[in-house]
Amino acid sequence: QMQLVESGGGLVQAGGSLRLSCAASGSTFSDYHMAWFRQAPGKERDLIAAISWTNGNTYYADSVKGRFIISRDNPENTVFLQMNSLKPEDTAVYYCAAAYYGGPYFAKAGGYKSWGQGTQVTVSS
């Protein structure tokens, strides 16, 4: 089981940017697909971005496509989420997640079994 710790959340004005980081430990990082989910109050947790374990293929939900960028640094066991042009509707708790490469397709939310504790992102209008 991989341990994940997110950082980088906070309060930002609409139109601003934030960069989230997720440090992984406990397993071989490069064997895992990595993803970011978010959960707004009263809503379900949604997959918003994912990156595959080996070739760097990425997936983005329509709600963040063109504004958010997911990347990974395998030697540093870290995955990032660069969030640009933030909107009030991006306000949520953001979670980092990991899925072993031998499981479902990397853009399938159900494959993610390891989770961080979440970091709050608040976008003011």
Backbone as CSV, one residue per row, in Angstrom:
resi,resn,N_x,N_y,N_z,CA_x,CA_y,CA_z,C_x,C_y,C_z
1,GLN,0.844,-1.194,0.000,0.000,0.000,0.000,0.879,1.242,0.000
2,MET,0.558,2.145,-0.879,1.353,3.354,-0.994,0.807,4.415,-0.037
3,GLN,1.713,5.168,0.584,1.320,6.306,1.418,1.496,7.580,0.597
4,LEU,0.500,8.457,0.695,0.476,9.675,-0.110,0.211,10.880,0.774
5,VAL,0.965,11.950,0.550,0.791,13.173,1.321,0.731,14.359,0.361
6,GLU,-0.423,15.037,0.355,-0.607,16.196,-0.512,-0.158,17.472,0.187
7,SER,0.201,18.459,-0.617,0.506,19.793,-0.116,0.247,20.796,-1.229
8,GLY,0.184,22.076,-0.842,0.062,23.138,-1.830,-1.303,23.770,-1.950
9,GLY,-2.276,23.270,-1.213,-3.594,23.882,-1.273,-3.603,25.240,-0.582
10,GLY,-4.738,25.933,-0.713,-4.855,27.226,-0.069,-5.975,28.046,-0.668
11,LEU,-5.935,29.334,-0.368,-6.937,30.288,-0.849,-6.340,31.117,-1.974
12,VAL,-7.068,31.220,-3.070,-6.587,31.986,-4.221,-7.773,32.695,-4.858
13,GLN,-7.508,33.820,-5.489,-8.561,34.546,-6.190,-8.840,33.898,-7.546
14,ALA,-10.044,34.082,-8.021,-10.401,33.592,-9.349,-9.422,34.126,-10.395
15,GLY,-9.016,33.245,-11.294,-8.033,33.596,-12.305,-6.606,33.287,-11.909
16,GLY,-6.412,32.978,-10.643,-5.076,32.684,-10.148,-4.660,31.242,-10.386
17,SER,-3.492,30.901,-9.836,-2.912,29.573,-10.032,-2.464,28.991,-8.697
18,LEU,-2.462,27.678,-8.636,-1.900,26.932,-7.523,-1.233,25.687,-8.078
19,ARG,-0.233,25.193,-7.357,0.404,23.941,-7.726,0.338,22.991,-6.544
20,LEU,-0.344,21.882,-6.742,-0.424,20.854,-5.720,0.686,19.832,-5.934
21,SER,1.192,19.321,-4.822,2.193,18.257,-4.858,1.697,17.081,-4.042
22,CYS,2.148,15.902,-4.421,1.803,14.688,-3.680,3.048,13.829,-3.594
23,ALA,3.542,13.646,-2.376,4.725,12.832,-2.142,4.306,11.413,-1.798
24,ALA,4.911,10.448,-2.483,4.550,9.047,-2.306,5.679,8.282,-1.632
25,SER,5.301,7.260,-0.872,6.282,6.389,-0.223,5.647,5.031,0.025
26,GLY,6.499,4.062,0.280,6.015,2.751,0.679,5.920,1.730,-0.430
27,SER,5.983,2.176,-1.681,5.931,1.251,-2.811,6.759,1.841,-3.946
28,THR,6.951,1.069,-4.998,7.722,1.548,-6.148,6.852,2.497,-6.954
29,PHE,7.136,3.784,-6.845,6.288,4.839,-7.411,6.062,4.634,-8.900
30,SER,7.098,4.243,-9.621,6.999,4.135,-11.072,6.107,2.982,-11.528
31,ASP,5.672,2.126,-10.607,4.755,1.029,-10.933,3.290,1.434,-10.832
32,TYR,3.044,2.694,-10.548,1.686,3.132,-10.270,1.232,4.245,-11.213
33,HIS,-0.017,4.095,-11.661,-0.703,5.248,-12.242,-0.999,6.209,-11.094
34,MET,-1.007,7.492,-11.381,-1.293,8.499,-10.369,-2.416,9.410,-10.843
35,ALA,-3.171,9.920,-9.888,-4.322,10.737,-10.262,-4.643,11.758,-9.190
36,TRP,-5.415,12.739,-9.604,-5.992,13.718,-8.691,-7.513,13.634,-8.800
37,PHE,-8.135,13.598,-7.650,-9.584,13.664,-7.528,-9.922,14.932,-6.746
38,ARG,-11.176,15.329,-6.807,-11.629,16.412,-5.938,-13.058,16.160,-5.497
39,GLN,-13.366,16.711,-4.333,-14.704,16.558,-3.772,-15.156,17.882,-3.194
40,ALA,-16.204,18.425,-3.778,-16.805,19.657,-3.283,-17.873,19.293,-2.251
41,PRO,-18.222,20.228,-1.363,-19.231,19.937,-0.341,-20.536,19.444,-0.955
42,GLY,-21.026,18.323,-0.442,-22.292,17.780,-0.912,-22.222,17.055,-2.236
43,LYS,-21.020,16.883,-2.764,-20.875,16.216,-4.072,-19.990,14.983,-3.948
44,GLU,-20.009,14.171,-4.977,-19.174,12.982,-5.004,-17.721,13.348,-5.314
45,ARG,-16.838,12.431,-5.002,-15.427,12.596,-5.340,-15.248,12.233,-6.812
46,ASP,-14.686,13.148,-7.578,-14.555,12.975,-9.024,-13.095,12.913,-9.453
47,LEU,-12.817,12.051,-10.410,-11.498,12.001,-11.035,-11.367,13.190,-11.973
48,ILE,-10.315,13.985,-11.806,-10.138,15.155,-12.662,-8.888,15.076,-13.530
49,ALA,-7.885,14.314,-13.111,-6.664,14.204,-13.903,-5.939,12.926,-13.507
50,ALA,-5.317,12.286,-14.504,-4.562,11.065,-14.244,-3.390,10.984,-15.200
51,ILE,-2.350,10.270,-14.748,-1.161,10.082,-15.571,-0.736,8.629,-15.446
52,SER,-0.435,8.020,-16.566,-0.133,6.594,-16.571,1.247,6.312,-15.995
53,TRP,1.485,5.039,-15.677,2.685,4.642,-14.952,3.945,4.733,-15.793
54,THR,3.864,4.529,-17.114,5.084,4.379,-17.872,5.281,5.406,-18.976
55,ASN,4.284,5.628,-19.800,4.516,6.470,-20.982,4.017,7.898,-20.808
56,GLY,3.528,8.214,-19.610,3.124,9.585,-19.359,1.836,10.005,-20.009
57,ASN,1.061,9.033,-20.514,-0.267,9.395,-21.043,-1.075,10.075,-19.947
58,THR,-1.850,11.062,-20.348,-2.655,11.807,-19.383,-4.129,11.799,-19.757
59,TYR,-4.927,11.997,-18.724,-6.378,12.119,-18.875,-6.827,13.340,-18.083
60,TYR,-7.790,14.078,-18.631,-8.364,15.216,-17.914,-9.879,15.182,-18.051
61,ALA,-10.547,15.489,-16.963,-11.982,15.703,-17.043,-12.263,16.974,-17.831
62,ASP,-13.411,17.019,-18.464,-13.748,18.193,-19.274,-13.722,19.482,-18.459
63,SER,-14.062,19.371,-17.183,-14.156,20.561,-16.341,-12.813,21.243,-16.109
64,VAL,-11.701,20.527,-16.306,-10.385,21.114,-16.046,-9.482,21.107,-17.280
65,LYS,-9.938,20.496,-18.352,-9.122,20.373,-19.556,-8.721,21.761,-20.069
66,GLY,-7.437,21.920,-20.367,-6.935,23.188,-20.858,-6.510,24.152,-19.762
67,ARG,-6.845,23.841,-18.497,-6.477,24.708,-17.372,-5.532,24.020,-16.390
68,PHE,-5.698,22.719,-16.208,-4.889,21.958,-15.247,-3.907,21.065,-15.996
69,ILE,-2.746,20.861,-15.378,-1.733,19.974,-15.947,-1.233,19.025,-14.868
70,ILE,-1.307,17.724,-15.144,-0.759,16.724,-14.229,0.610,16.293,-14.746
71,SER,1.547,16.113,-13.832,2.873,15.651,-14.202,3.430,14.819,-13.056
72,ARG,4.483,14.068,-13.339,5.097,13.238,-12.316,6.610,13.297,-12.436
73,ASP,7.262,13.152,-11.289,8.709,13.094,-11.215,9.048,11.776,-10.541
74,ASN,9.330,10.755,-11.342,9.536,9.424,-10.768,10.740,9.355,-9.825
75,PRO,11.879,9.950,-10.154,13.004,9.883,-9.189,12.674,10.527,-7.846
76,GLU,11.773,11.519,-7.848,11.400,12.201,-6.600,10.130,11.647,-5.984
77,ASN,9.538,10.609,-6.615,8.310,9.980,-6.092,7.207,11.006,-5.834
78,THR,7.024,11.898,-6.780,6.080,12.991,-6.590,5.225,13.185,-7.842
79,VAL,3.962,13.500,-7.608,3.063,13.881,-8.698,2.563,15.289,-8.401
80,PHE,2.357,16.043,-9.478,1.971,17.444,-9.353,0.661,17.703,-10.089
81,LEU,-0.020,18.751,-9.646,-1.170,19.252,-10.381,-1.035,20.765,-10.456
82,GLN,-0.701,21.261,-11.636,-0.650,22.698,-11.874,-2.035,23.169,-12.262
83,MET,-2.583,24.089,-11.477,-3.941,24.561,-11.696,-3.896,26.032,-12.071
84,ASN,-4.332,26.345,-13.278,-4.340,27.708,-13.797,-5.764,28.181,-14.057
85,SER,-5.912,29.472,-14.187,-7.226,30.066,-14.486,-8.299,29.500,-13.565
86,LEU,-8.004,29.508,-12.287,-8.917,28.900,-11.323,-10.236,29.654,-11.246
87,LYS,-11.301,28.874,-11.000,-12.655,29.401,-10.916,-13.239,29.059,-9.539
88,PRO,-14.219,29.818,-9.085,-14.843,29.478,-7.796,-15.364,28.034,-7.755
89,GLU,-15.807,27.526,-8.888,-16.322,26.150,-8.919,-15.231,25.089,-8.792
90,ASP,-13.969,25.508,-8.786,-12.862,24.584,-8.519,-12.664,24.370,-7.024
91,THR,-13.382,25.118,-6.202,-13.265,24.963,-4.751,-13.660,23.559,-4.332
92,ALA,-12.748,22.878,-3.629,-12.971,21.491,-3.239,-11.792,21.017,-2.398
93,VAL,-11.939,19.832,-1.829,-10.804,19.118,-1.266,-10.206,18.271,-2.392
94,TYR,-8.913,18.414,-2.584,-8.215,17.694,-3.657,-7.438,16.536,-3.056
95,TYR,-7.618,15.362,-3.673,-6.988,14.139,-3.192,-6.056,13.566,-4.251
96,CYS,-4.915,13.129,-3.817,-3.990,12.376,-4.635,-4.328,10.893,-4.479
97,ALA,-4.174,10.117,-5.548,-4.490,8.694,-5.482,-3.534,7.912,-6.377
98,ALA,-3.380,6.626,-6.040,-2.475,5.753,-6.779,-3.176,4.449,-7.134
99,ALA,-2.844,3.942,-8.332,-3.389,2.670,-8.793,-2.265,1.846,-9.396
100,TYR,-2.115,0.607,-8.963,-1.075,-0.262,-9.491,-1.292,-0.477,-10.977
101,TYR,-0.205,-0.490,-11.746,-0.315,-0.521,-13.194,-0.993,-1.771,-13.715
102,GLY,-0.985,-2.852,-12.943,-1.597,-4.102,-13.374,-3.106,-4.120,-13.265
103,GLY,-3.694,-3.047,-12.754,-5.136,-2.986,-12.564,-5.846,-2.376,-13.760
104,PRO,-7.008,-1.771,-13.510,-7.797,-1.171,-14.602,-7.045,-0.050,-15.318
105,TYR,-7.542,0.317,-16.478,-7.032,1.437,-17.269,-6.850,2.669,-16.387
106,PHE,-5.784,3.432,-16.633,-5.384,4.490,-15.704,-6.421,5.591,-15.553
107,ALA,-7.313,5.730,-16.539,-8.335,6.776,-16.457,-9.644,6.270,-15.845
108,LYS,-9.610,5.064,-15.272,-10.780,4.513,-14.599,-10.691,4.844,-13.117
109,ALA,-11.656,5.567,-12.606,-11.607,6.011,-11.218,-11.573,4.842,-10.238
110,GLY,-12.256,3.761,-10.574,-12.366,2.642,-9.649,-11.077,1.900,-9.395
111,GLY,-10.059,2.126,-10.212,-8.796,1.431,-10.021,-7.936,2.007,-8.914
112,TYR,-8.283,3.184,-8.430,-7.445,3.890,-7.454,-7.798,3.450,-6.031
113,LYS,-6.820,2.857,-5.361,-7.051,2.268,-4.049,-6.272,2.937,-2.929
114,SER,-5.225,3.670,-3.244,-4.433,4.360,-2.229,-4.743,5.843,-2.316
115,TRP,-4.939,6.466,-1.137,-5.398,7.850,-1.102,-4.586,8.677,-0.115
116,GLY,-4.421,9.950,-0.443,-3.890,10.894,0.510,-4.995,11.431,1.401
117,GLN,-4.605,12.332,2.299,-5.567,12.867,3.264,-6.366,14.041,2.711
118,GLY,-5.930,14.582,1.596,-6.622,15.691,0.951,-6.057,17.041,1.350
119,THR,-6.193,17.987,0.435,-5.786,19.362,0.703,-6.870,20.295,0.175
120,GLN,-7.209,21.298,0.961,-8.315,22.198,0.603,-7.838,23.252,-0.384
121,VAL,-8.618,23.441,-1.434,-8.407,24.536,-2.383,-9.676,25.377,-2.379
122,THR,-9.513,26.665,-2.114,-10.643,27.583,-2.101,-10.357,28.719,-3.067
123,VAL,-11.282,28.926,-3.999,-11.131,29.971,-5.004,-12.207,31.023,-4.749
124,SER,-11.772,32.229,-4.466,-12.718,33.303,-4.181,-13.047,34.077,-5.450
125,SER,-14.258,34.595,-5.498,-14.691,35.326,-6.700,-14.382,36.802,-6.582
